[in-house]
Amino acid sequence: MDKKFLESIGVHTEDGLAAILEQLEEKQLEYFERLENVNDSKREEELKQILSKIEKATESVKEELNAIQTAIIVDGPEAEKTEKKEKKAQPKKEKNEALKKDIEKMKNRAQQKPEEKAKPEQKKDTQQTVKNGERKDAQQTAKQDDRKDVQQAARKGDQADPQQTALSAALQNYQKGDYKRAFQQFTELGEKKKHPVAQLMLARMYEKGEGTAVNKDRAEFWYKSAADGGNPDAQYAYAVLMLASGSGTSDNTNTKTGMSYMEKAAEQNYQAAIDKYIELSLQDGMNTQWLTRAMAYCDRGANLVQGSYEKDQYQKKKKELEEKRKRLNKAKNAGTLPTILSLMGNVLYVVSFVYMFWGLHPNYTTMVSFFSKIPMAPEKLIIPWQTLTEWASSGGFLTINGIFAMELLVVAAALTTIGAVHSRKKFAKKISSLVPWVAVAMTVWHIYVWHTATEYLKQFAVKSFIAFFVPIIIGWAIGSAVKSVFKMK
């Protein structure tokens, strides 16, 4: 398959092999029609050369397609999908069959044409003389322009692509079952020429042990190389490989890589990649970006299929994806309040730890410059609970800062308990996991101070633990009750 020649006759080589084959068959029909209407022998020869090159290119593309299809192994559910796709492609196959019939008719006419040309030239010359002068000039100009186009295409077609020739030879050997020779040829093209189709075939052969020993790591390497080279078959295969090795969650590295390569194949209108991307997005449904892209691929997939039933299926899937995206956004928004409450509770925990230490060790804190920067607890914030106040202040056990800390602990425990739901943001969960370590550090500090303190302070050790843990238990009970009432999980 000579890309320069194909581009010169108007074939879009960036499309897939199936699309190129269809374009080639249409071009073949077009040039047969030109050949049928030509009256110039030199131009006729040029058109025949073009047709010959188109036929060779068509055969080359068919060989490449057959080889790739032969190399791809599809098992289980994928086999059913392949069968469905073949059914979907039936109208397209019928169109191609019709094209082939038209081409055969044109070939037969082209073979009959030399006999017609064997008629006497005198009649032809007489008819030519009778023609209108202006019409003759216009036709001659058109013929010259057409001839230039044909000559240019022929010149470009003569420049054979050595890589493509080598690839065709390797594919033929693969189809014949000469795997060792094919493997050597694919290795040459894949290693030195970086040909993506050769790299894809190398990956398949390493995966199945054809012409070489089975090597999964090398197979993965060549799949990725071919995928990075832009081959949609390789992009799809590498994506499936990465997704299989991933955990299935949207934050897994292999899963992200697999979805990324699946997108690349889908962007090239690779039908299997489009369907797989939609399927995975419907299964996971935990990533709004994937859901949004999958919705766009539903439209793309609908444009690729012919039947109205298939188009309708894509539209139904798009609606499902949209519903999932709405639910996910709603869940994210529902997690905003618990996140705020959780953060507030954790901040209050840290503040209460500091004030509790200050309330238990007022004399010691005067020696630490850090406490001099913290404001004293205002009396107006203290709940006028006489029993608590009397118990805390009896014998100089707890100052006003300590009483304030007990009240903060109740609020902190309640807020963190209410905020501890599944929809809470990840960073809030991480902060919550750090707070217990702050509590441990403050407890160690308490124990250190008590160890060096007088007997007078040591007698309040039990009271100190009660002042710390009882408020937390009360706050937890309040938070749990609120969660139960509002059915928060």
N, C-alpha and C positions, 0 to 999 in steps of 0.2 A: 504494500500500500504506500504509494508515493504522495505524501502530503502536499508537496508543491504543485504537482499535477492536479490533484483533487481541488485545491484552492483555486487553481487557474480556470477550472470549469464551473466554479461556483458551489462546490460542496463544502459544508461547514465541518471542518475536521475536529473542532473542539467538542462536538456532540459525541454521544456514545456510539459503539460499533453498530448497534442495531439501527440507529438513526442514519449513520453513514451509508449502510447497506441500502436502506430505503431510498436515500438520495441518489445513490449510484444507479439504481434500477430506473428511477425517473429520468436521470440524465441519459441513460442508455436509450430509452424510448424517445427522448427529445432529439438525440443525434441521429437515430434511425429515420425520424421524420425529416430531418434536414437532408439526409442522404437521399431520401425518396424524391425530394423536390429539387435536387441539384442538377444543373445542366452542363457544368464544367468538369472535364475529366480530371484536371489537376486538383481542383477543390474536392472532387469525389474521393481521390486517393488520401487527401489530408483527413477527410472525415472518417474514412475507414481506419486510418491510423489511430485517431482519437477513440473510436469505438473499440478497437483492439485493446487499447490501454485501459479503457473503462471496464471491459470484460475481465482483464487480468486483475484489476484492483478489486472488482466484485468477488472473484474467486478467493483472493487473498484475505479479504474481510471475512468471508464465510468460513475459511479455514481457521482464522483466529478465534472467531466466535465459537465454533465447534470445539476447539481445543480448550478454551476457558470453561465452557459448559461441561465438558468431559471431566475437567480437573476438579470441579466443585462438587463436594459430597454434601448432600442435604439429607438429614435423617429426621425421623419423628415428625413433630408438628411442622417443621420447615418444609417437608415433602408435600404435606397437604397444601401449604401456602403456595408452593411452586405450581401444583396442579391447578389451584384457583387462578393463579396469574396467567397460566396458559389458556384457561377458559376466557379470562378477561381479554387476552390478546387475540382471541379468535377473529373479531372483525378486522383487526389489523392484518392478520395472516391472509384473510380472504382478499383484502385490498392488494397485498403483495402478489398473490396468485394471479389476480386480474392483470397486474402490471406485467408479470412474466408472460402471460398469454399474448398481451399486446406486443411485447418485445419479439416473441416468436413469429407473430404475424409480420412484423416489420422486417425481420430477418428473411422470411420467405419472399417478401416483396423485393428486398434488396438482391436476392439471388436471381429473381426473374428479370430484374431490371437490365442486365447486360444483353439479354435477348432482344429486349425492346430497342436498345441502343444500336443493335446491328442493322436496323432499318436504314434505307438510303439517306445520306446526308443532305441530298438536294432538297428534299421536302422540308427538312429542318431549316436550311438556309433561306428558302423561300418564305417560310413563316416568320423567320426572324426579321427579314427585310420589310415585311408588311406591317410589323409592329410600329406603334407610334413612337416618334423620335424621343419625346420627353420621357415616356415610360421606359424606353430602352436605357437612357442615361441614368434614370433613377435606380433601375434594377442593377445596372453595372456598378454604380456607387455602393449599393447595398452589398453586392457580391464581394467587392474589394474589402469592405469593412469586415464582413463575415470571415473572409479568407485570412485577414490579419489576425483575427481572434483565434481562429483554428490553428494557424501557424504558431502563434505564441503559446497556445496550450500544448501543442505537440512538442515544441522546444523544451518547455518545462517538464513535460512528461518523460522526455528522454533522459533527464537527470535522475537516474535510479537511486533510491535510498538504500545504501548498503546495510544499514542497521535493520531496515524492514525486511530485506532479503534474508539476512541471517536469522531474524526472528521467525520468518515463515518456514525456513529450513528446520529450525529447532522444534517448532510446533508440529511439523509433519513427522519428525522422528518421534515426538511424544505420542502422537496419534497411532503410529505404527507399533508402539510398545518398546521402542529402542530407548529406554529411559536413561541408560548410562551416557549415551551420546547426547541426548537432549539435555541432560543435566549439565554436561560440560559446556554445551552451547549457551544455555541459559546463564550459567555462571559467568561466562565470558561477557555476555551482554549486560548482565546485572552488575558485575563488579566494575568493569571498565567503562561501559557506555551508560550505565545508570538507567537502563531502559525499564520503565515501571512494569510493563507486561511481563518481561523476563524475570524481574524481581518477584512478581506475584507468583509466577510458575515455580520459581525456586522455593518460595514459602510453602506452596502446596506439596512439592516433592519432599521437602524436609519433614513436613507434617505427616505424610503418608508413607515415607520411606521408599520412594520410587527413585531408583538410580543411586541412592545413597542411604545411609542409616537414618533412622528416625531421630530427629533432634528438635525438640519443641522450642528451645531457646533460639536456635537459628531460624526456625520458622517464624517466630514472633519478630525477630530482627528484620527479616525480609518483608514481612507483611507491613511493618512500619515504614520501611524504606520505600516500598511501592506506594503506600498510602500518602507519604509525604511528597512523592512524585506526582500526585494528582490522580492516581488510578482509582475510580469509584468502587470497583470490585474489591480492591485491597483495603480501601478505607472502611468498607462495610465489614470485611472479614476481621480486620484488626480491632474494630469497634466491638464486635461480638466477643472476640478473645478477651479484651480488657473488661468488658461487662461480666463475663463468666468468672473472672478472677477477682472481681470486686465483691464487696459485701452486700451490694444491692441498695445501700443507703446513698442519698444524694450528696453527702459530705465525704464519701470515700474517694480517694485519689484515682484509683483505677476506674471507678464508675464515672467520674467526671471526664477522664480521658476518653473512655468509651463513647460517652454521649457527644463529646467534641468531634470525634472522627465520624460518628454517625451523622452529625450535622453536615460535615463536609461532603459526605456521599449524597445526602438528601438534597443539598444545594445543587448537585449535578443531575437532579431528577432521577436518582437511582431509586426505583420503586420499592425494592425490599428495605432500603434504609428509611424511606419515608414511613412505611408501614410499621417498622420496628420502633422507630422513634415515637410514633403515636402510641403504640402498644405499651412501651415502657413508661411513658408519661402518664398514661391512664392507670398503670399498676402502682407507680410510686406516688405521684401526686403531691410531693412534699417540696417541690421547687417551682415557684411561679414562673421563672424564666423558661424552664423546660415546657411548662404548660402553654405559655404564650407562643413559643416557637412551634410546638406541636399543632396548635390551632392554625398557624400559617401553613404548615405542611399538609393539613387537611385540604386546604384550598388548592395547594399545588398538586396533591394526589388526585383530586377531583378533575383537574384539568388534563391529567395524563391518561385517565381511563375513558372508554367510549360509552359504555352502557349507562343508562339512567339509574339502574339499581345500584351500581358501584358508586356513582356520584352521590346518591342519597345516603349510602353507608358512611361516606366521608363526612357529610354534613351532620349526621347523627353523632359521630365521634367528636366532631368539633363542639357540639352542644354539651356533650358529657365533659369535655375538657374545660369548657367555660364554667360549668357548674362547679367543678373541682377547684378551679382557680378562685371563684367567689367564696367557697367554703374556707379555702386556705387563707385568703385575705381577711375573712371574718375572724378566723381563729387567731391570726396574728394581732389583729386589733383588740381582740378579747384579752390578749396577754399583756396589754399595755398597763392596765390598772394593777394587776398582781405584781408586775415588775416594779412599779413605783412603790407599792406598799412594802415589797421585800427589801428594796434599797433603803427606804426610810427606816424600817425596823433594824437593819444591820448597822446603820449609822447610829441609831439610838442605843443599840447594844454597846458599841465602842464607847460612846459618851458616858453611859451608865457605869461601865467598868471603871472609868477614870474617876467619876464622882464617888463611887463606892469605896475605892481605895483611899481617896481623900477623906471621906467621912469616917473611915475606920482608923486611919493613921494621921490625924491632923498635925501632930507634932513632927512626925517624920517628913511630911510633905513640905514643911517650911524649909527643909534643907535641899529640896530639889527645885531648881530654878524653873523647870517646866510648869509646875503647878501655879507659880506666881503669875503666869500669863492667862490662866483660866479664871473666868469670873465666878464669884461665889453664887450659890444657888439662891435666888430671891425667895423670900418667905411667902410672897403672894402666890407662887406656883405650887406651894405645898398644900395638898388636900387636908383640910382640917379634921383629920381622923384622930381623935384624942387618944384612943387606946394604942394605936400604932406609935404615936408620938411619945407617949409616956413609956412604952416598952423600949423604944429605940434610944431614948435619951436617959433612961435609968442608969445611974452609976457612971454617966459619961461614956456610955458604950458607943453611941452613934451621933454624929453631929447632923446639922441641917442638910449638909451635902450628901450624907449617907441616906437620909430619908428621901431626898430628891432622887437619888440613884435607884432606890427600891421602886419608886413610882415609874421611873423611866423603863426599868426592866419589865414591868408588867406590860407597858405599851409596846415595847420592842418585841417581846415574845408574841404578843397578839398579832402585830403587823406581819412579822416573818411567817407565822403559821398560816395566816390568811393568804399571803403572797406565794406560798409554796405549792404552786399548781403546775401542771404540765405545760401550759401555754406561756409560762414565764420565760423571759429572754435568757439566752445562754450566759451572757455576762453577769446577770443577776445571780444565777446559780453558782457561778465561780466565786463571786464575792461572798455569798452565803457560806461557801465551804472554807473561806479564810477566817471568818469570825470566831469559830471554835478555837482556832490557834491563838487568837488574841486573848480569849478567855483563859486558856492554859497559861499563857505568859503572865497575865495579871495574877493568876492563882499562885504561880511559883514565886512571884514577887511578894504576895501576901505572906506566904509561908516563910520566906527569908526574913521579912520584917518581924514576924512573930517569934522566930527562932532567936533573934537578937534582942527581942523586947523584954521588958520587965515582966514579973509574974502577974502584975496588975492587968497588963494587956492580954496575956495568955488566957486569962479566965473568960474572955469574951470570944474565944475561938469558935465555940459551938454556935453562939448567937450570930456570928459573922456568916457562917455557912447557911443558917436559916434565913438571914437577911438577903442572901444572894439567890438561893435556889427556890424558895417559896414564891417570890414574885414571878419568877420564870414559869413555874408550874401554873400559877393563876393565869398568867398571860396566854400560855398555851391552851388552857381550857377555854378561855374566852374566844380565841382565834378558831379553835376547832368547832365551837358552837356556831359561830358565824358561817363557817364553810358548810356546815351541815344544813343550816337554814337556807342558804342560797345555792346549795347543791354544786359547790365548786370542787373540781377534781384536778 
